[in-house]
Amino acid sequence: MESDEKLADVLSEFARTMLTDFPIQRIVDRLVARIVEVMPVSGAGVTLISPDGGPHYIAASDGKAMEFEQLQSELGEGPCMDVYTSGAPVCVADIGEETRFPKFTAEALKAGLVAVFAFPLRHGESQLGALDLYRNIPGPLEPAALKSAQTLADVAAAYLLNAKARSDLEASLNRSQKAALHDPLTGLPNRVLLFEFLDQALRRAGRSGKVTTILFCDLDRFKRINDAFGHQVGDELLVGVSERLTALMRPSDILARLAGDEFVILFDSLNGFSEAKLIAERIVRSFDIPFPLSVGPVEVAASVGIAIGGATTVASGDLINDADWAMYRAKEKGGAHWFFNDASKSFTFEEETFSNSLLTASKSEAVTTQPSAHTVTIHRPRRSWLLRHLQTLKQTWHSTGDCRIPECGERAMHFPPSIFCKAHTR
């Protein structure tokens, strides 16, 4: 009667763990310890067996039980293997008289084993492994004890299956989260994750007074490589660029792929512009070495824009846009250059006023972008884009009346004349 109550306590205890997220090792270790308390045995162990990986113990009540579990795993022979194959319990009341497992029997006798009883961890029509019970005295287990042991084995199997399902779900969620926050081609953080890191860096900068530095790296004339060799080679190049840039970074630096051939590097521990300049120069020089691709060595250069934010920088987008603008200034030098955006000195009051007026005027009217004259997309111009092309825009409008600005030779932005006139007269 007392043993029945102890068994009921164990079953109740482990039924409650099914609803928890306790680590599987902790639960199974507790299970084998409790089995020794309620069963007439000196030790207990749980061994899992996979068709391709062989047996491996996962829990034991004490050092001796662990030795016996390891012994079966190493030899690939023993009661647990027979249970896994047959699906039926194996009872060895006296190991000295056992002949089915000669290698295991010989070693187990040397280690002091007297009797062993193994019960299948059932999973439908197959088995996960075995629950092994060890005794230091010979003799069989009573029928009631055998029945209780199989019940405990079924409890262990149910928990293992539940824990595996939970682990698989957790792994699936982690993979989904990683996919949502990382670029599928390069494995680098994407725009979403970059902005999370940047927000955190700016908050730290606000508390510590340190600076946050952004390097915006864009490949020069990347479209020509895609046109000449195809997008598969273009993807190879982007992976090669990500690996080369990663090799230049410190463990604390964040490298992200923003979009297309745009890469952004976040630093929150640089000592100001002088250190950022050295890194930008190193990045530009690193592109002097051709990239070994499937079509052979491919040469490409990169332009780098630098922007630095401090305690007063509150918007991640502003810092990215500043670095983006600086990168285009570097391209205006012919590419393979870097440029530092000192926001306080970049534009005159007249330029700032005119670009803000142009943005305000564009809110009520459409602005058209024509990529390679194949498609037409309507969107609003970014302030950084307007500032970047401000002089060209004004010169073009005054000389020809055509409000068209080429962008990198690949896209053109068209402003309806009414928008430009509104801004010009404000």
BELHU-V722155 format. One record per helix or strand of 3 or more residues. SS is the DSSP state (h for helix, s for strand). FROM is the first residue (numbers start at 1). LEN is the number of residues. Records with the same first field share a line. If there is no record, write none. Layout:
SS=FROM-LEN / FROM-LEN
//
This chain:
h=2-16 / 24-15 / 63-13 / 79-8 / 95-3 / 102-10 / 143-39 / 191-18 / 222-8 / 231-18 / 273-14 / 316-17 / 349-14 / 383-6 / 390-11 / 417-9
s=43-8 / 54-7 / 90-3 / 115-9 / 126-10 / 212-8 / 254-6 / 262-6 / 291-3 / 296-3 / 302-8 / 338-4 / 367-5 / 377-3 / 404-4 / 411-5
//
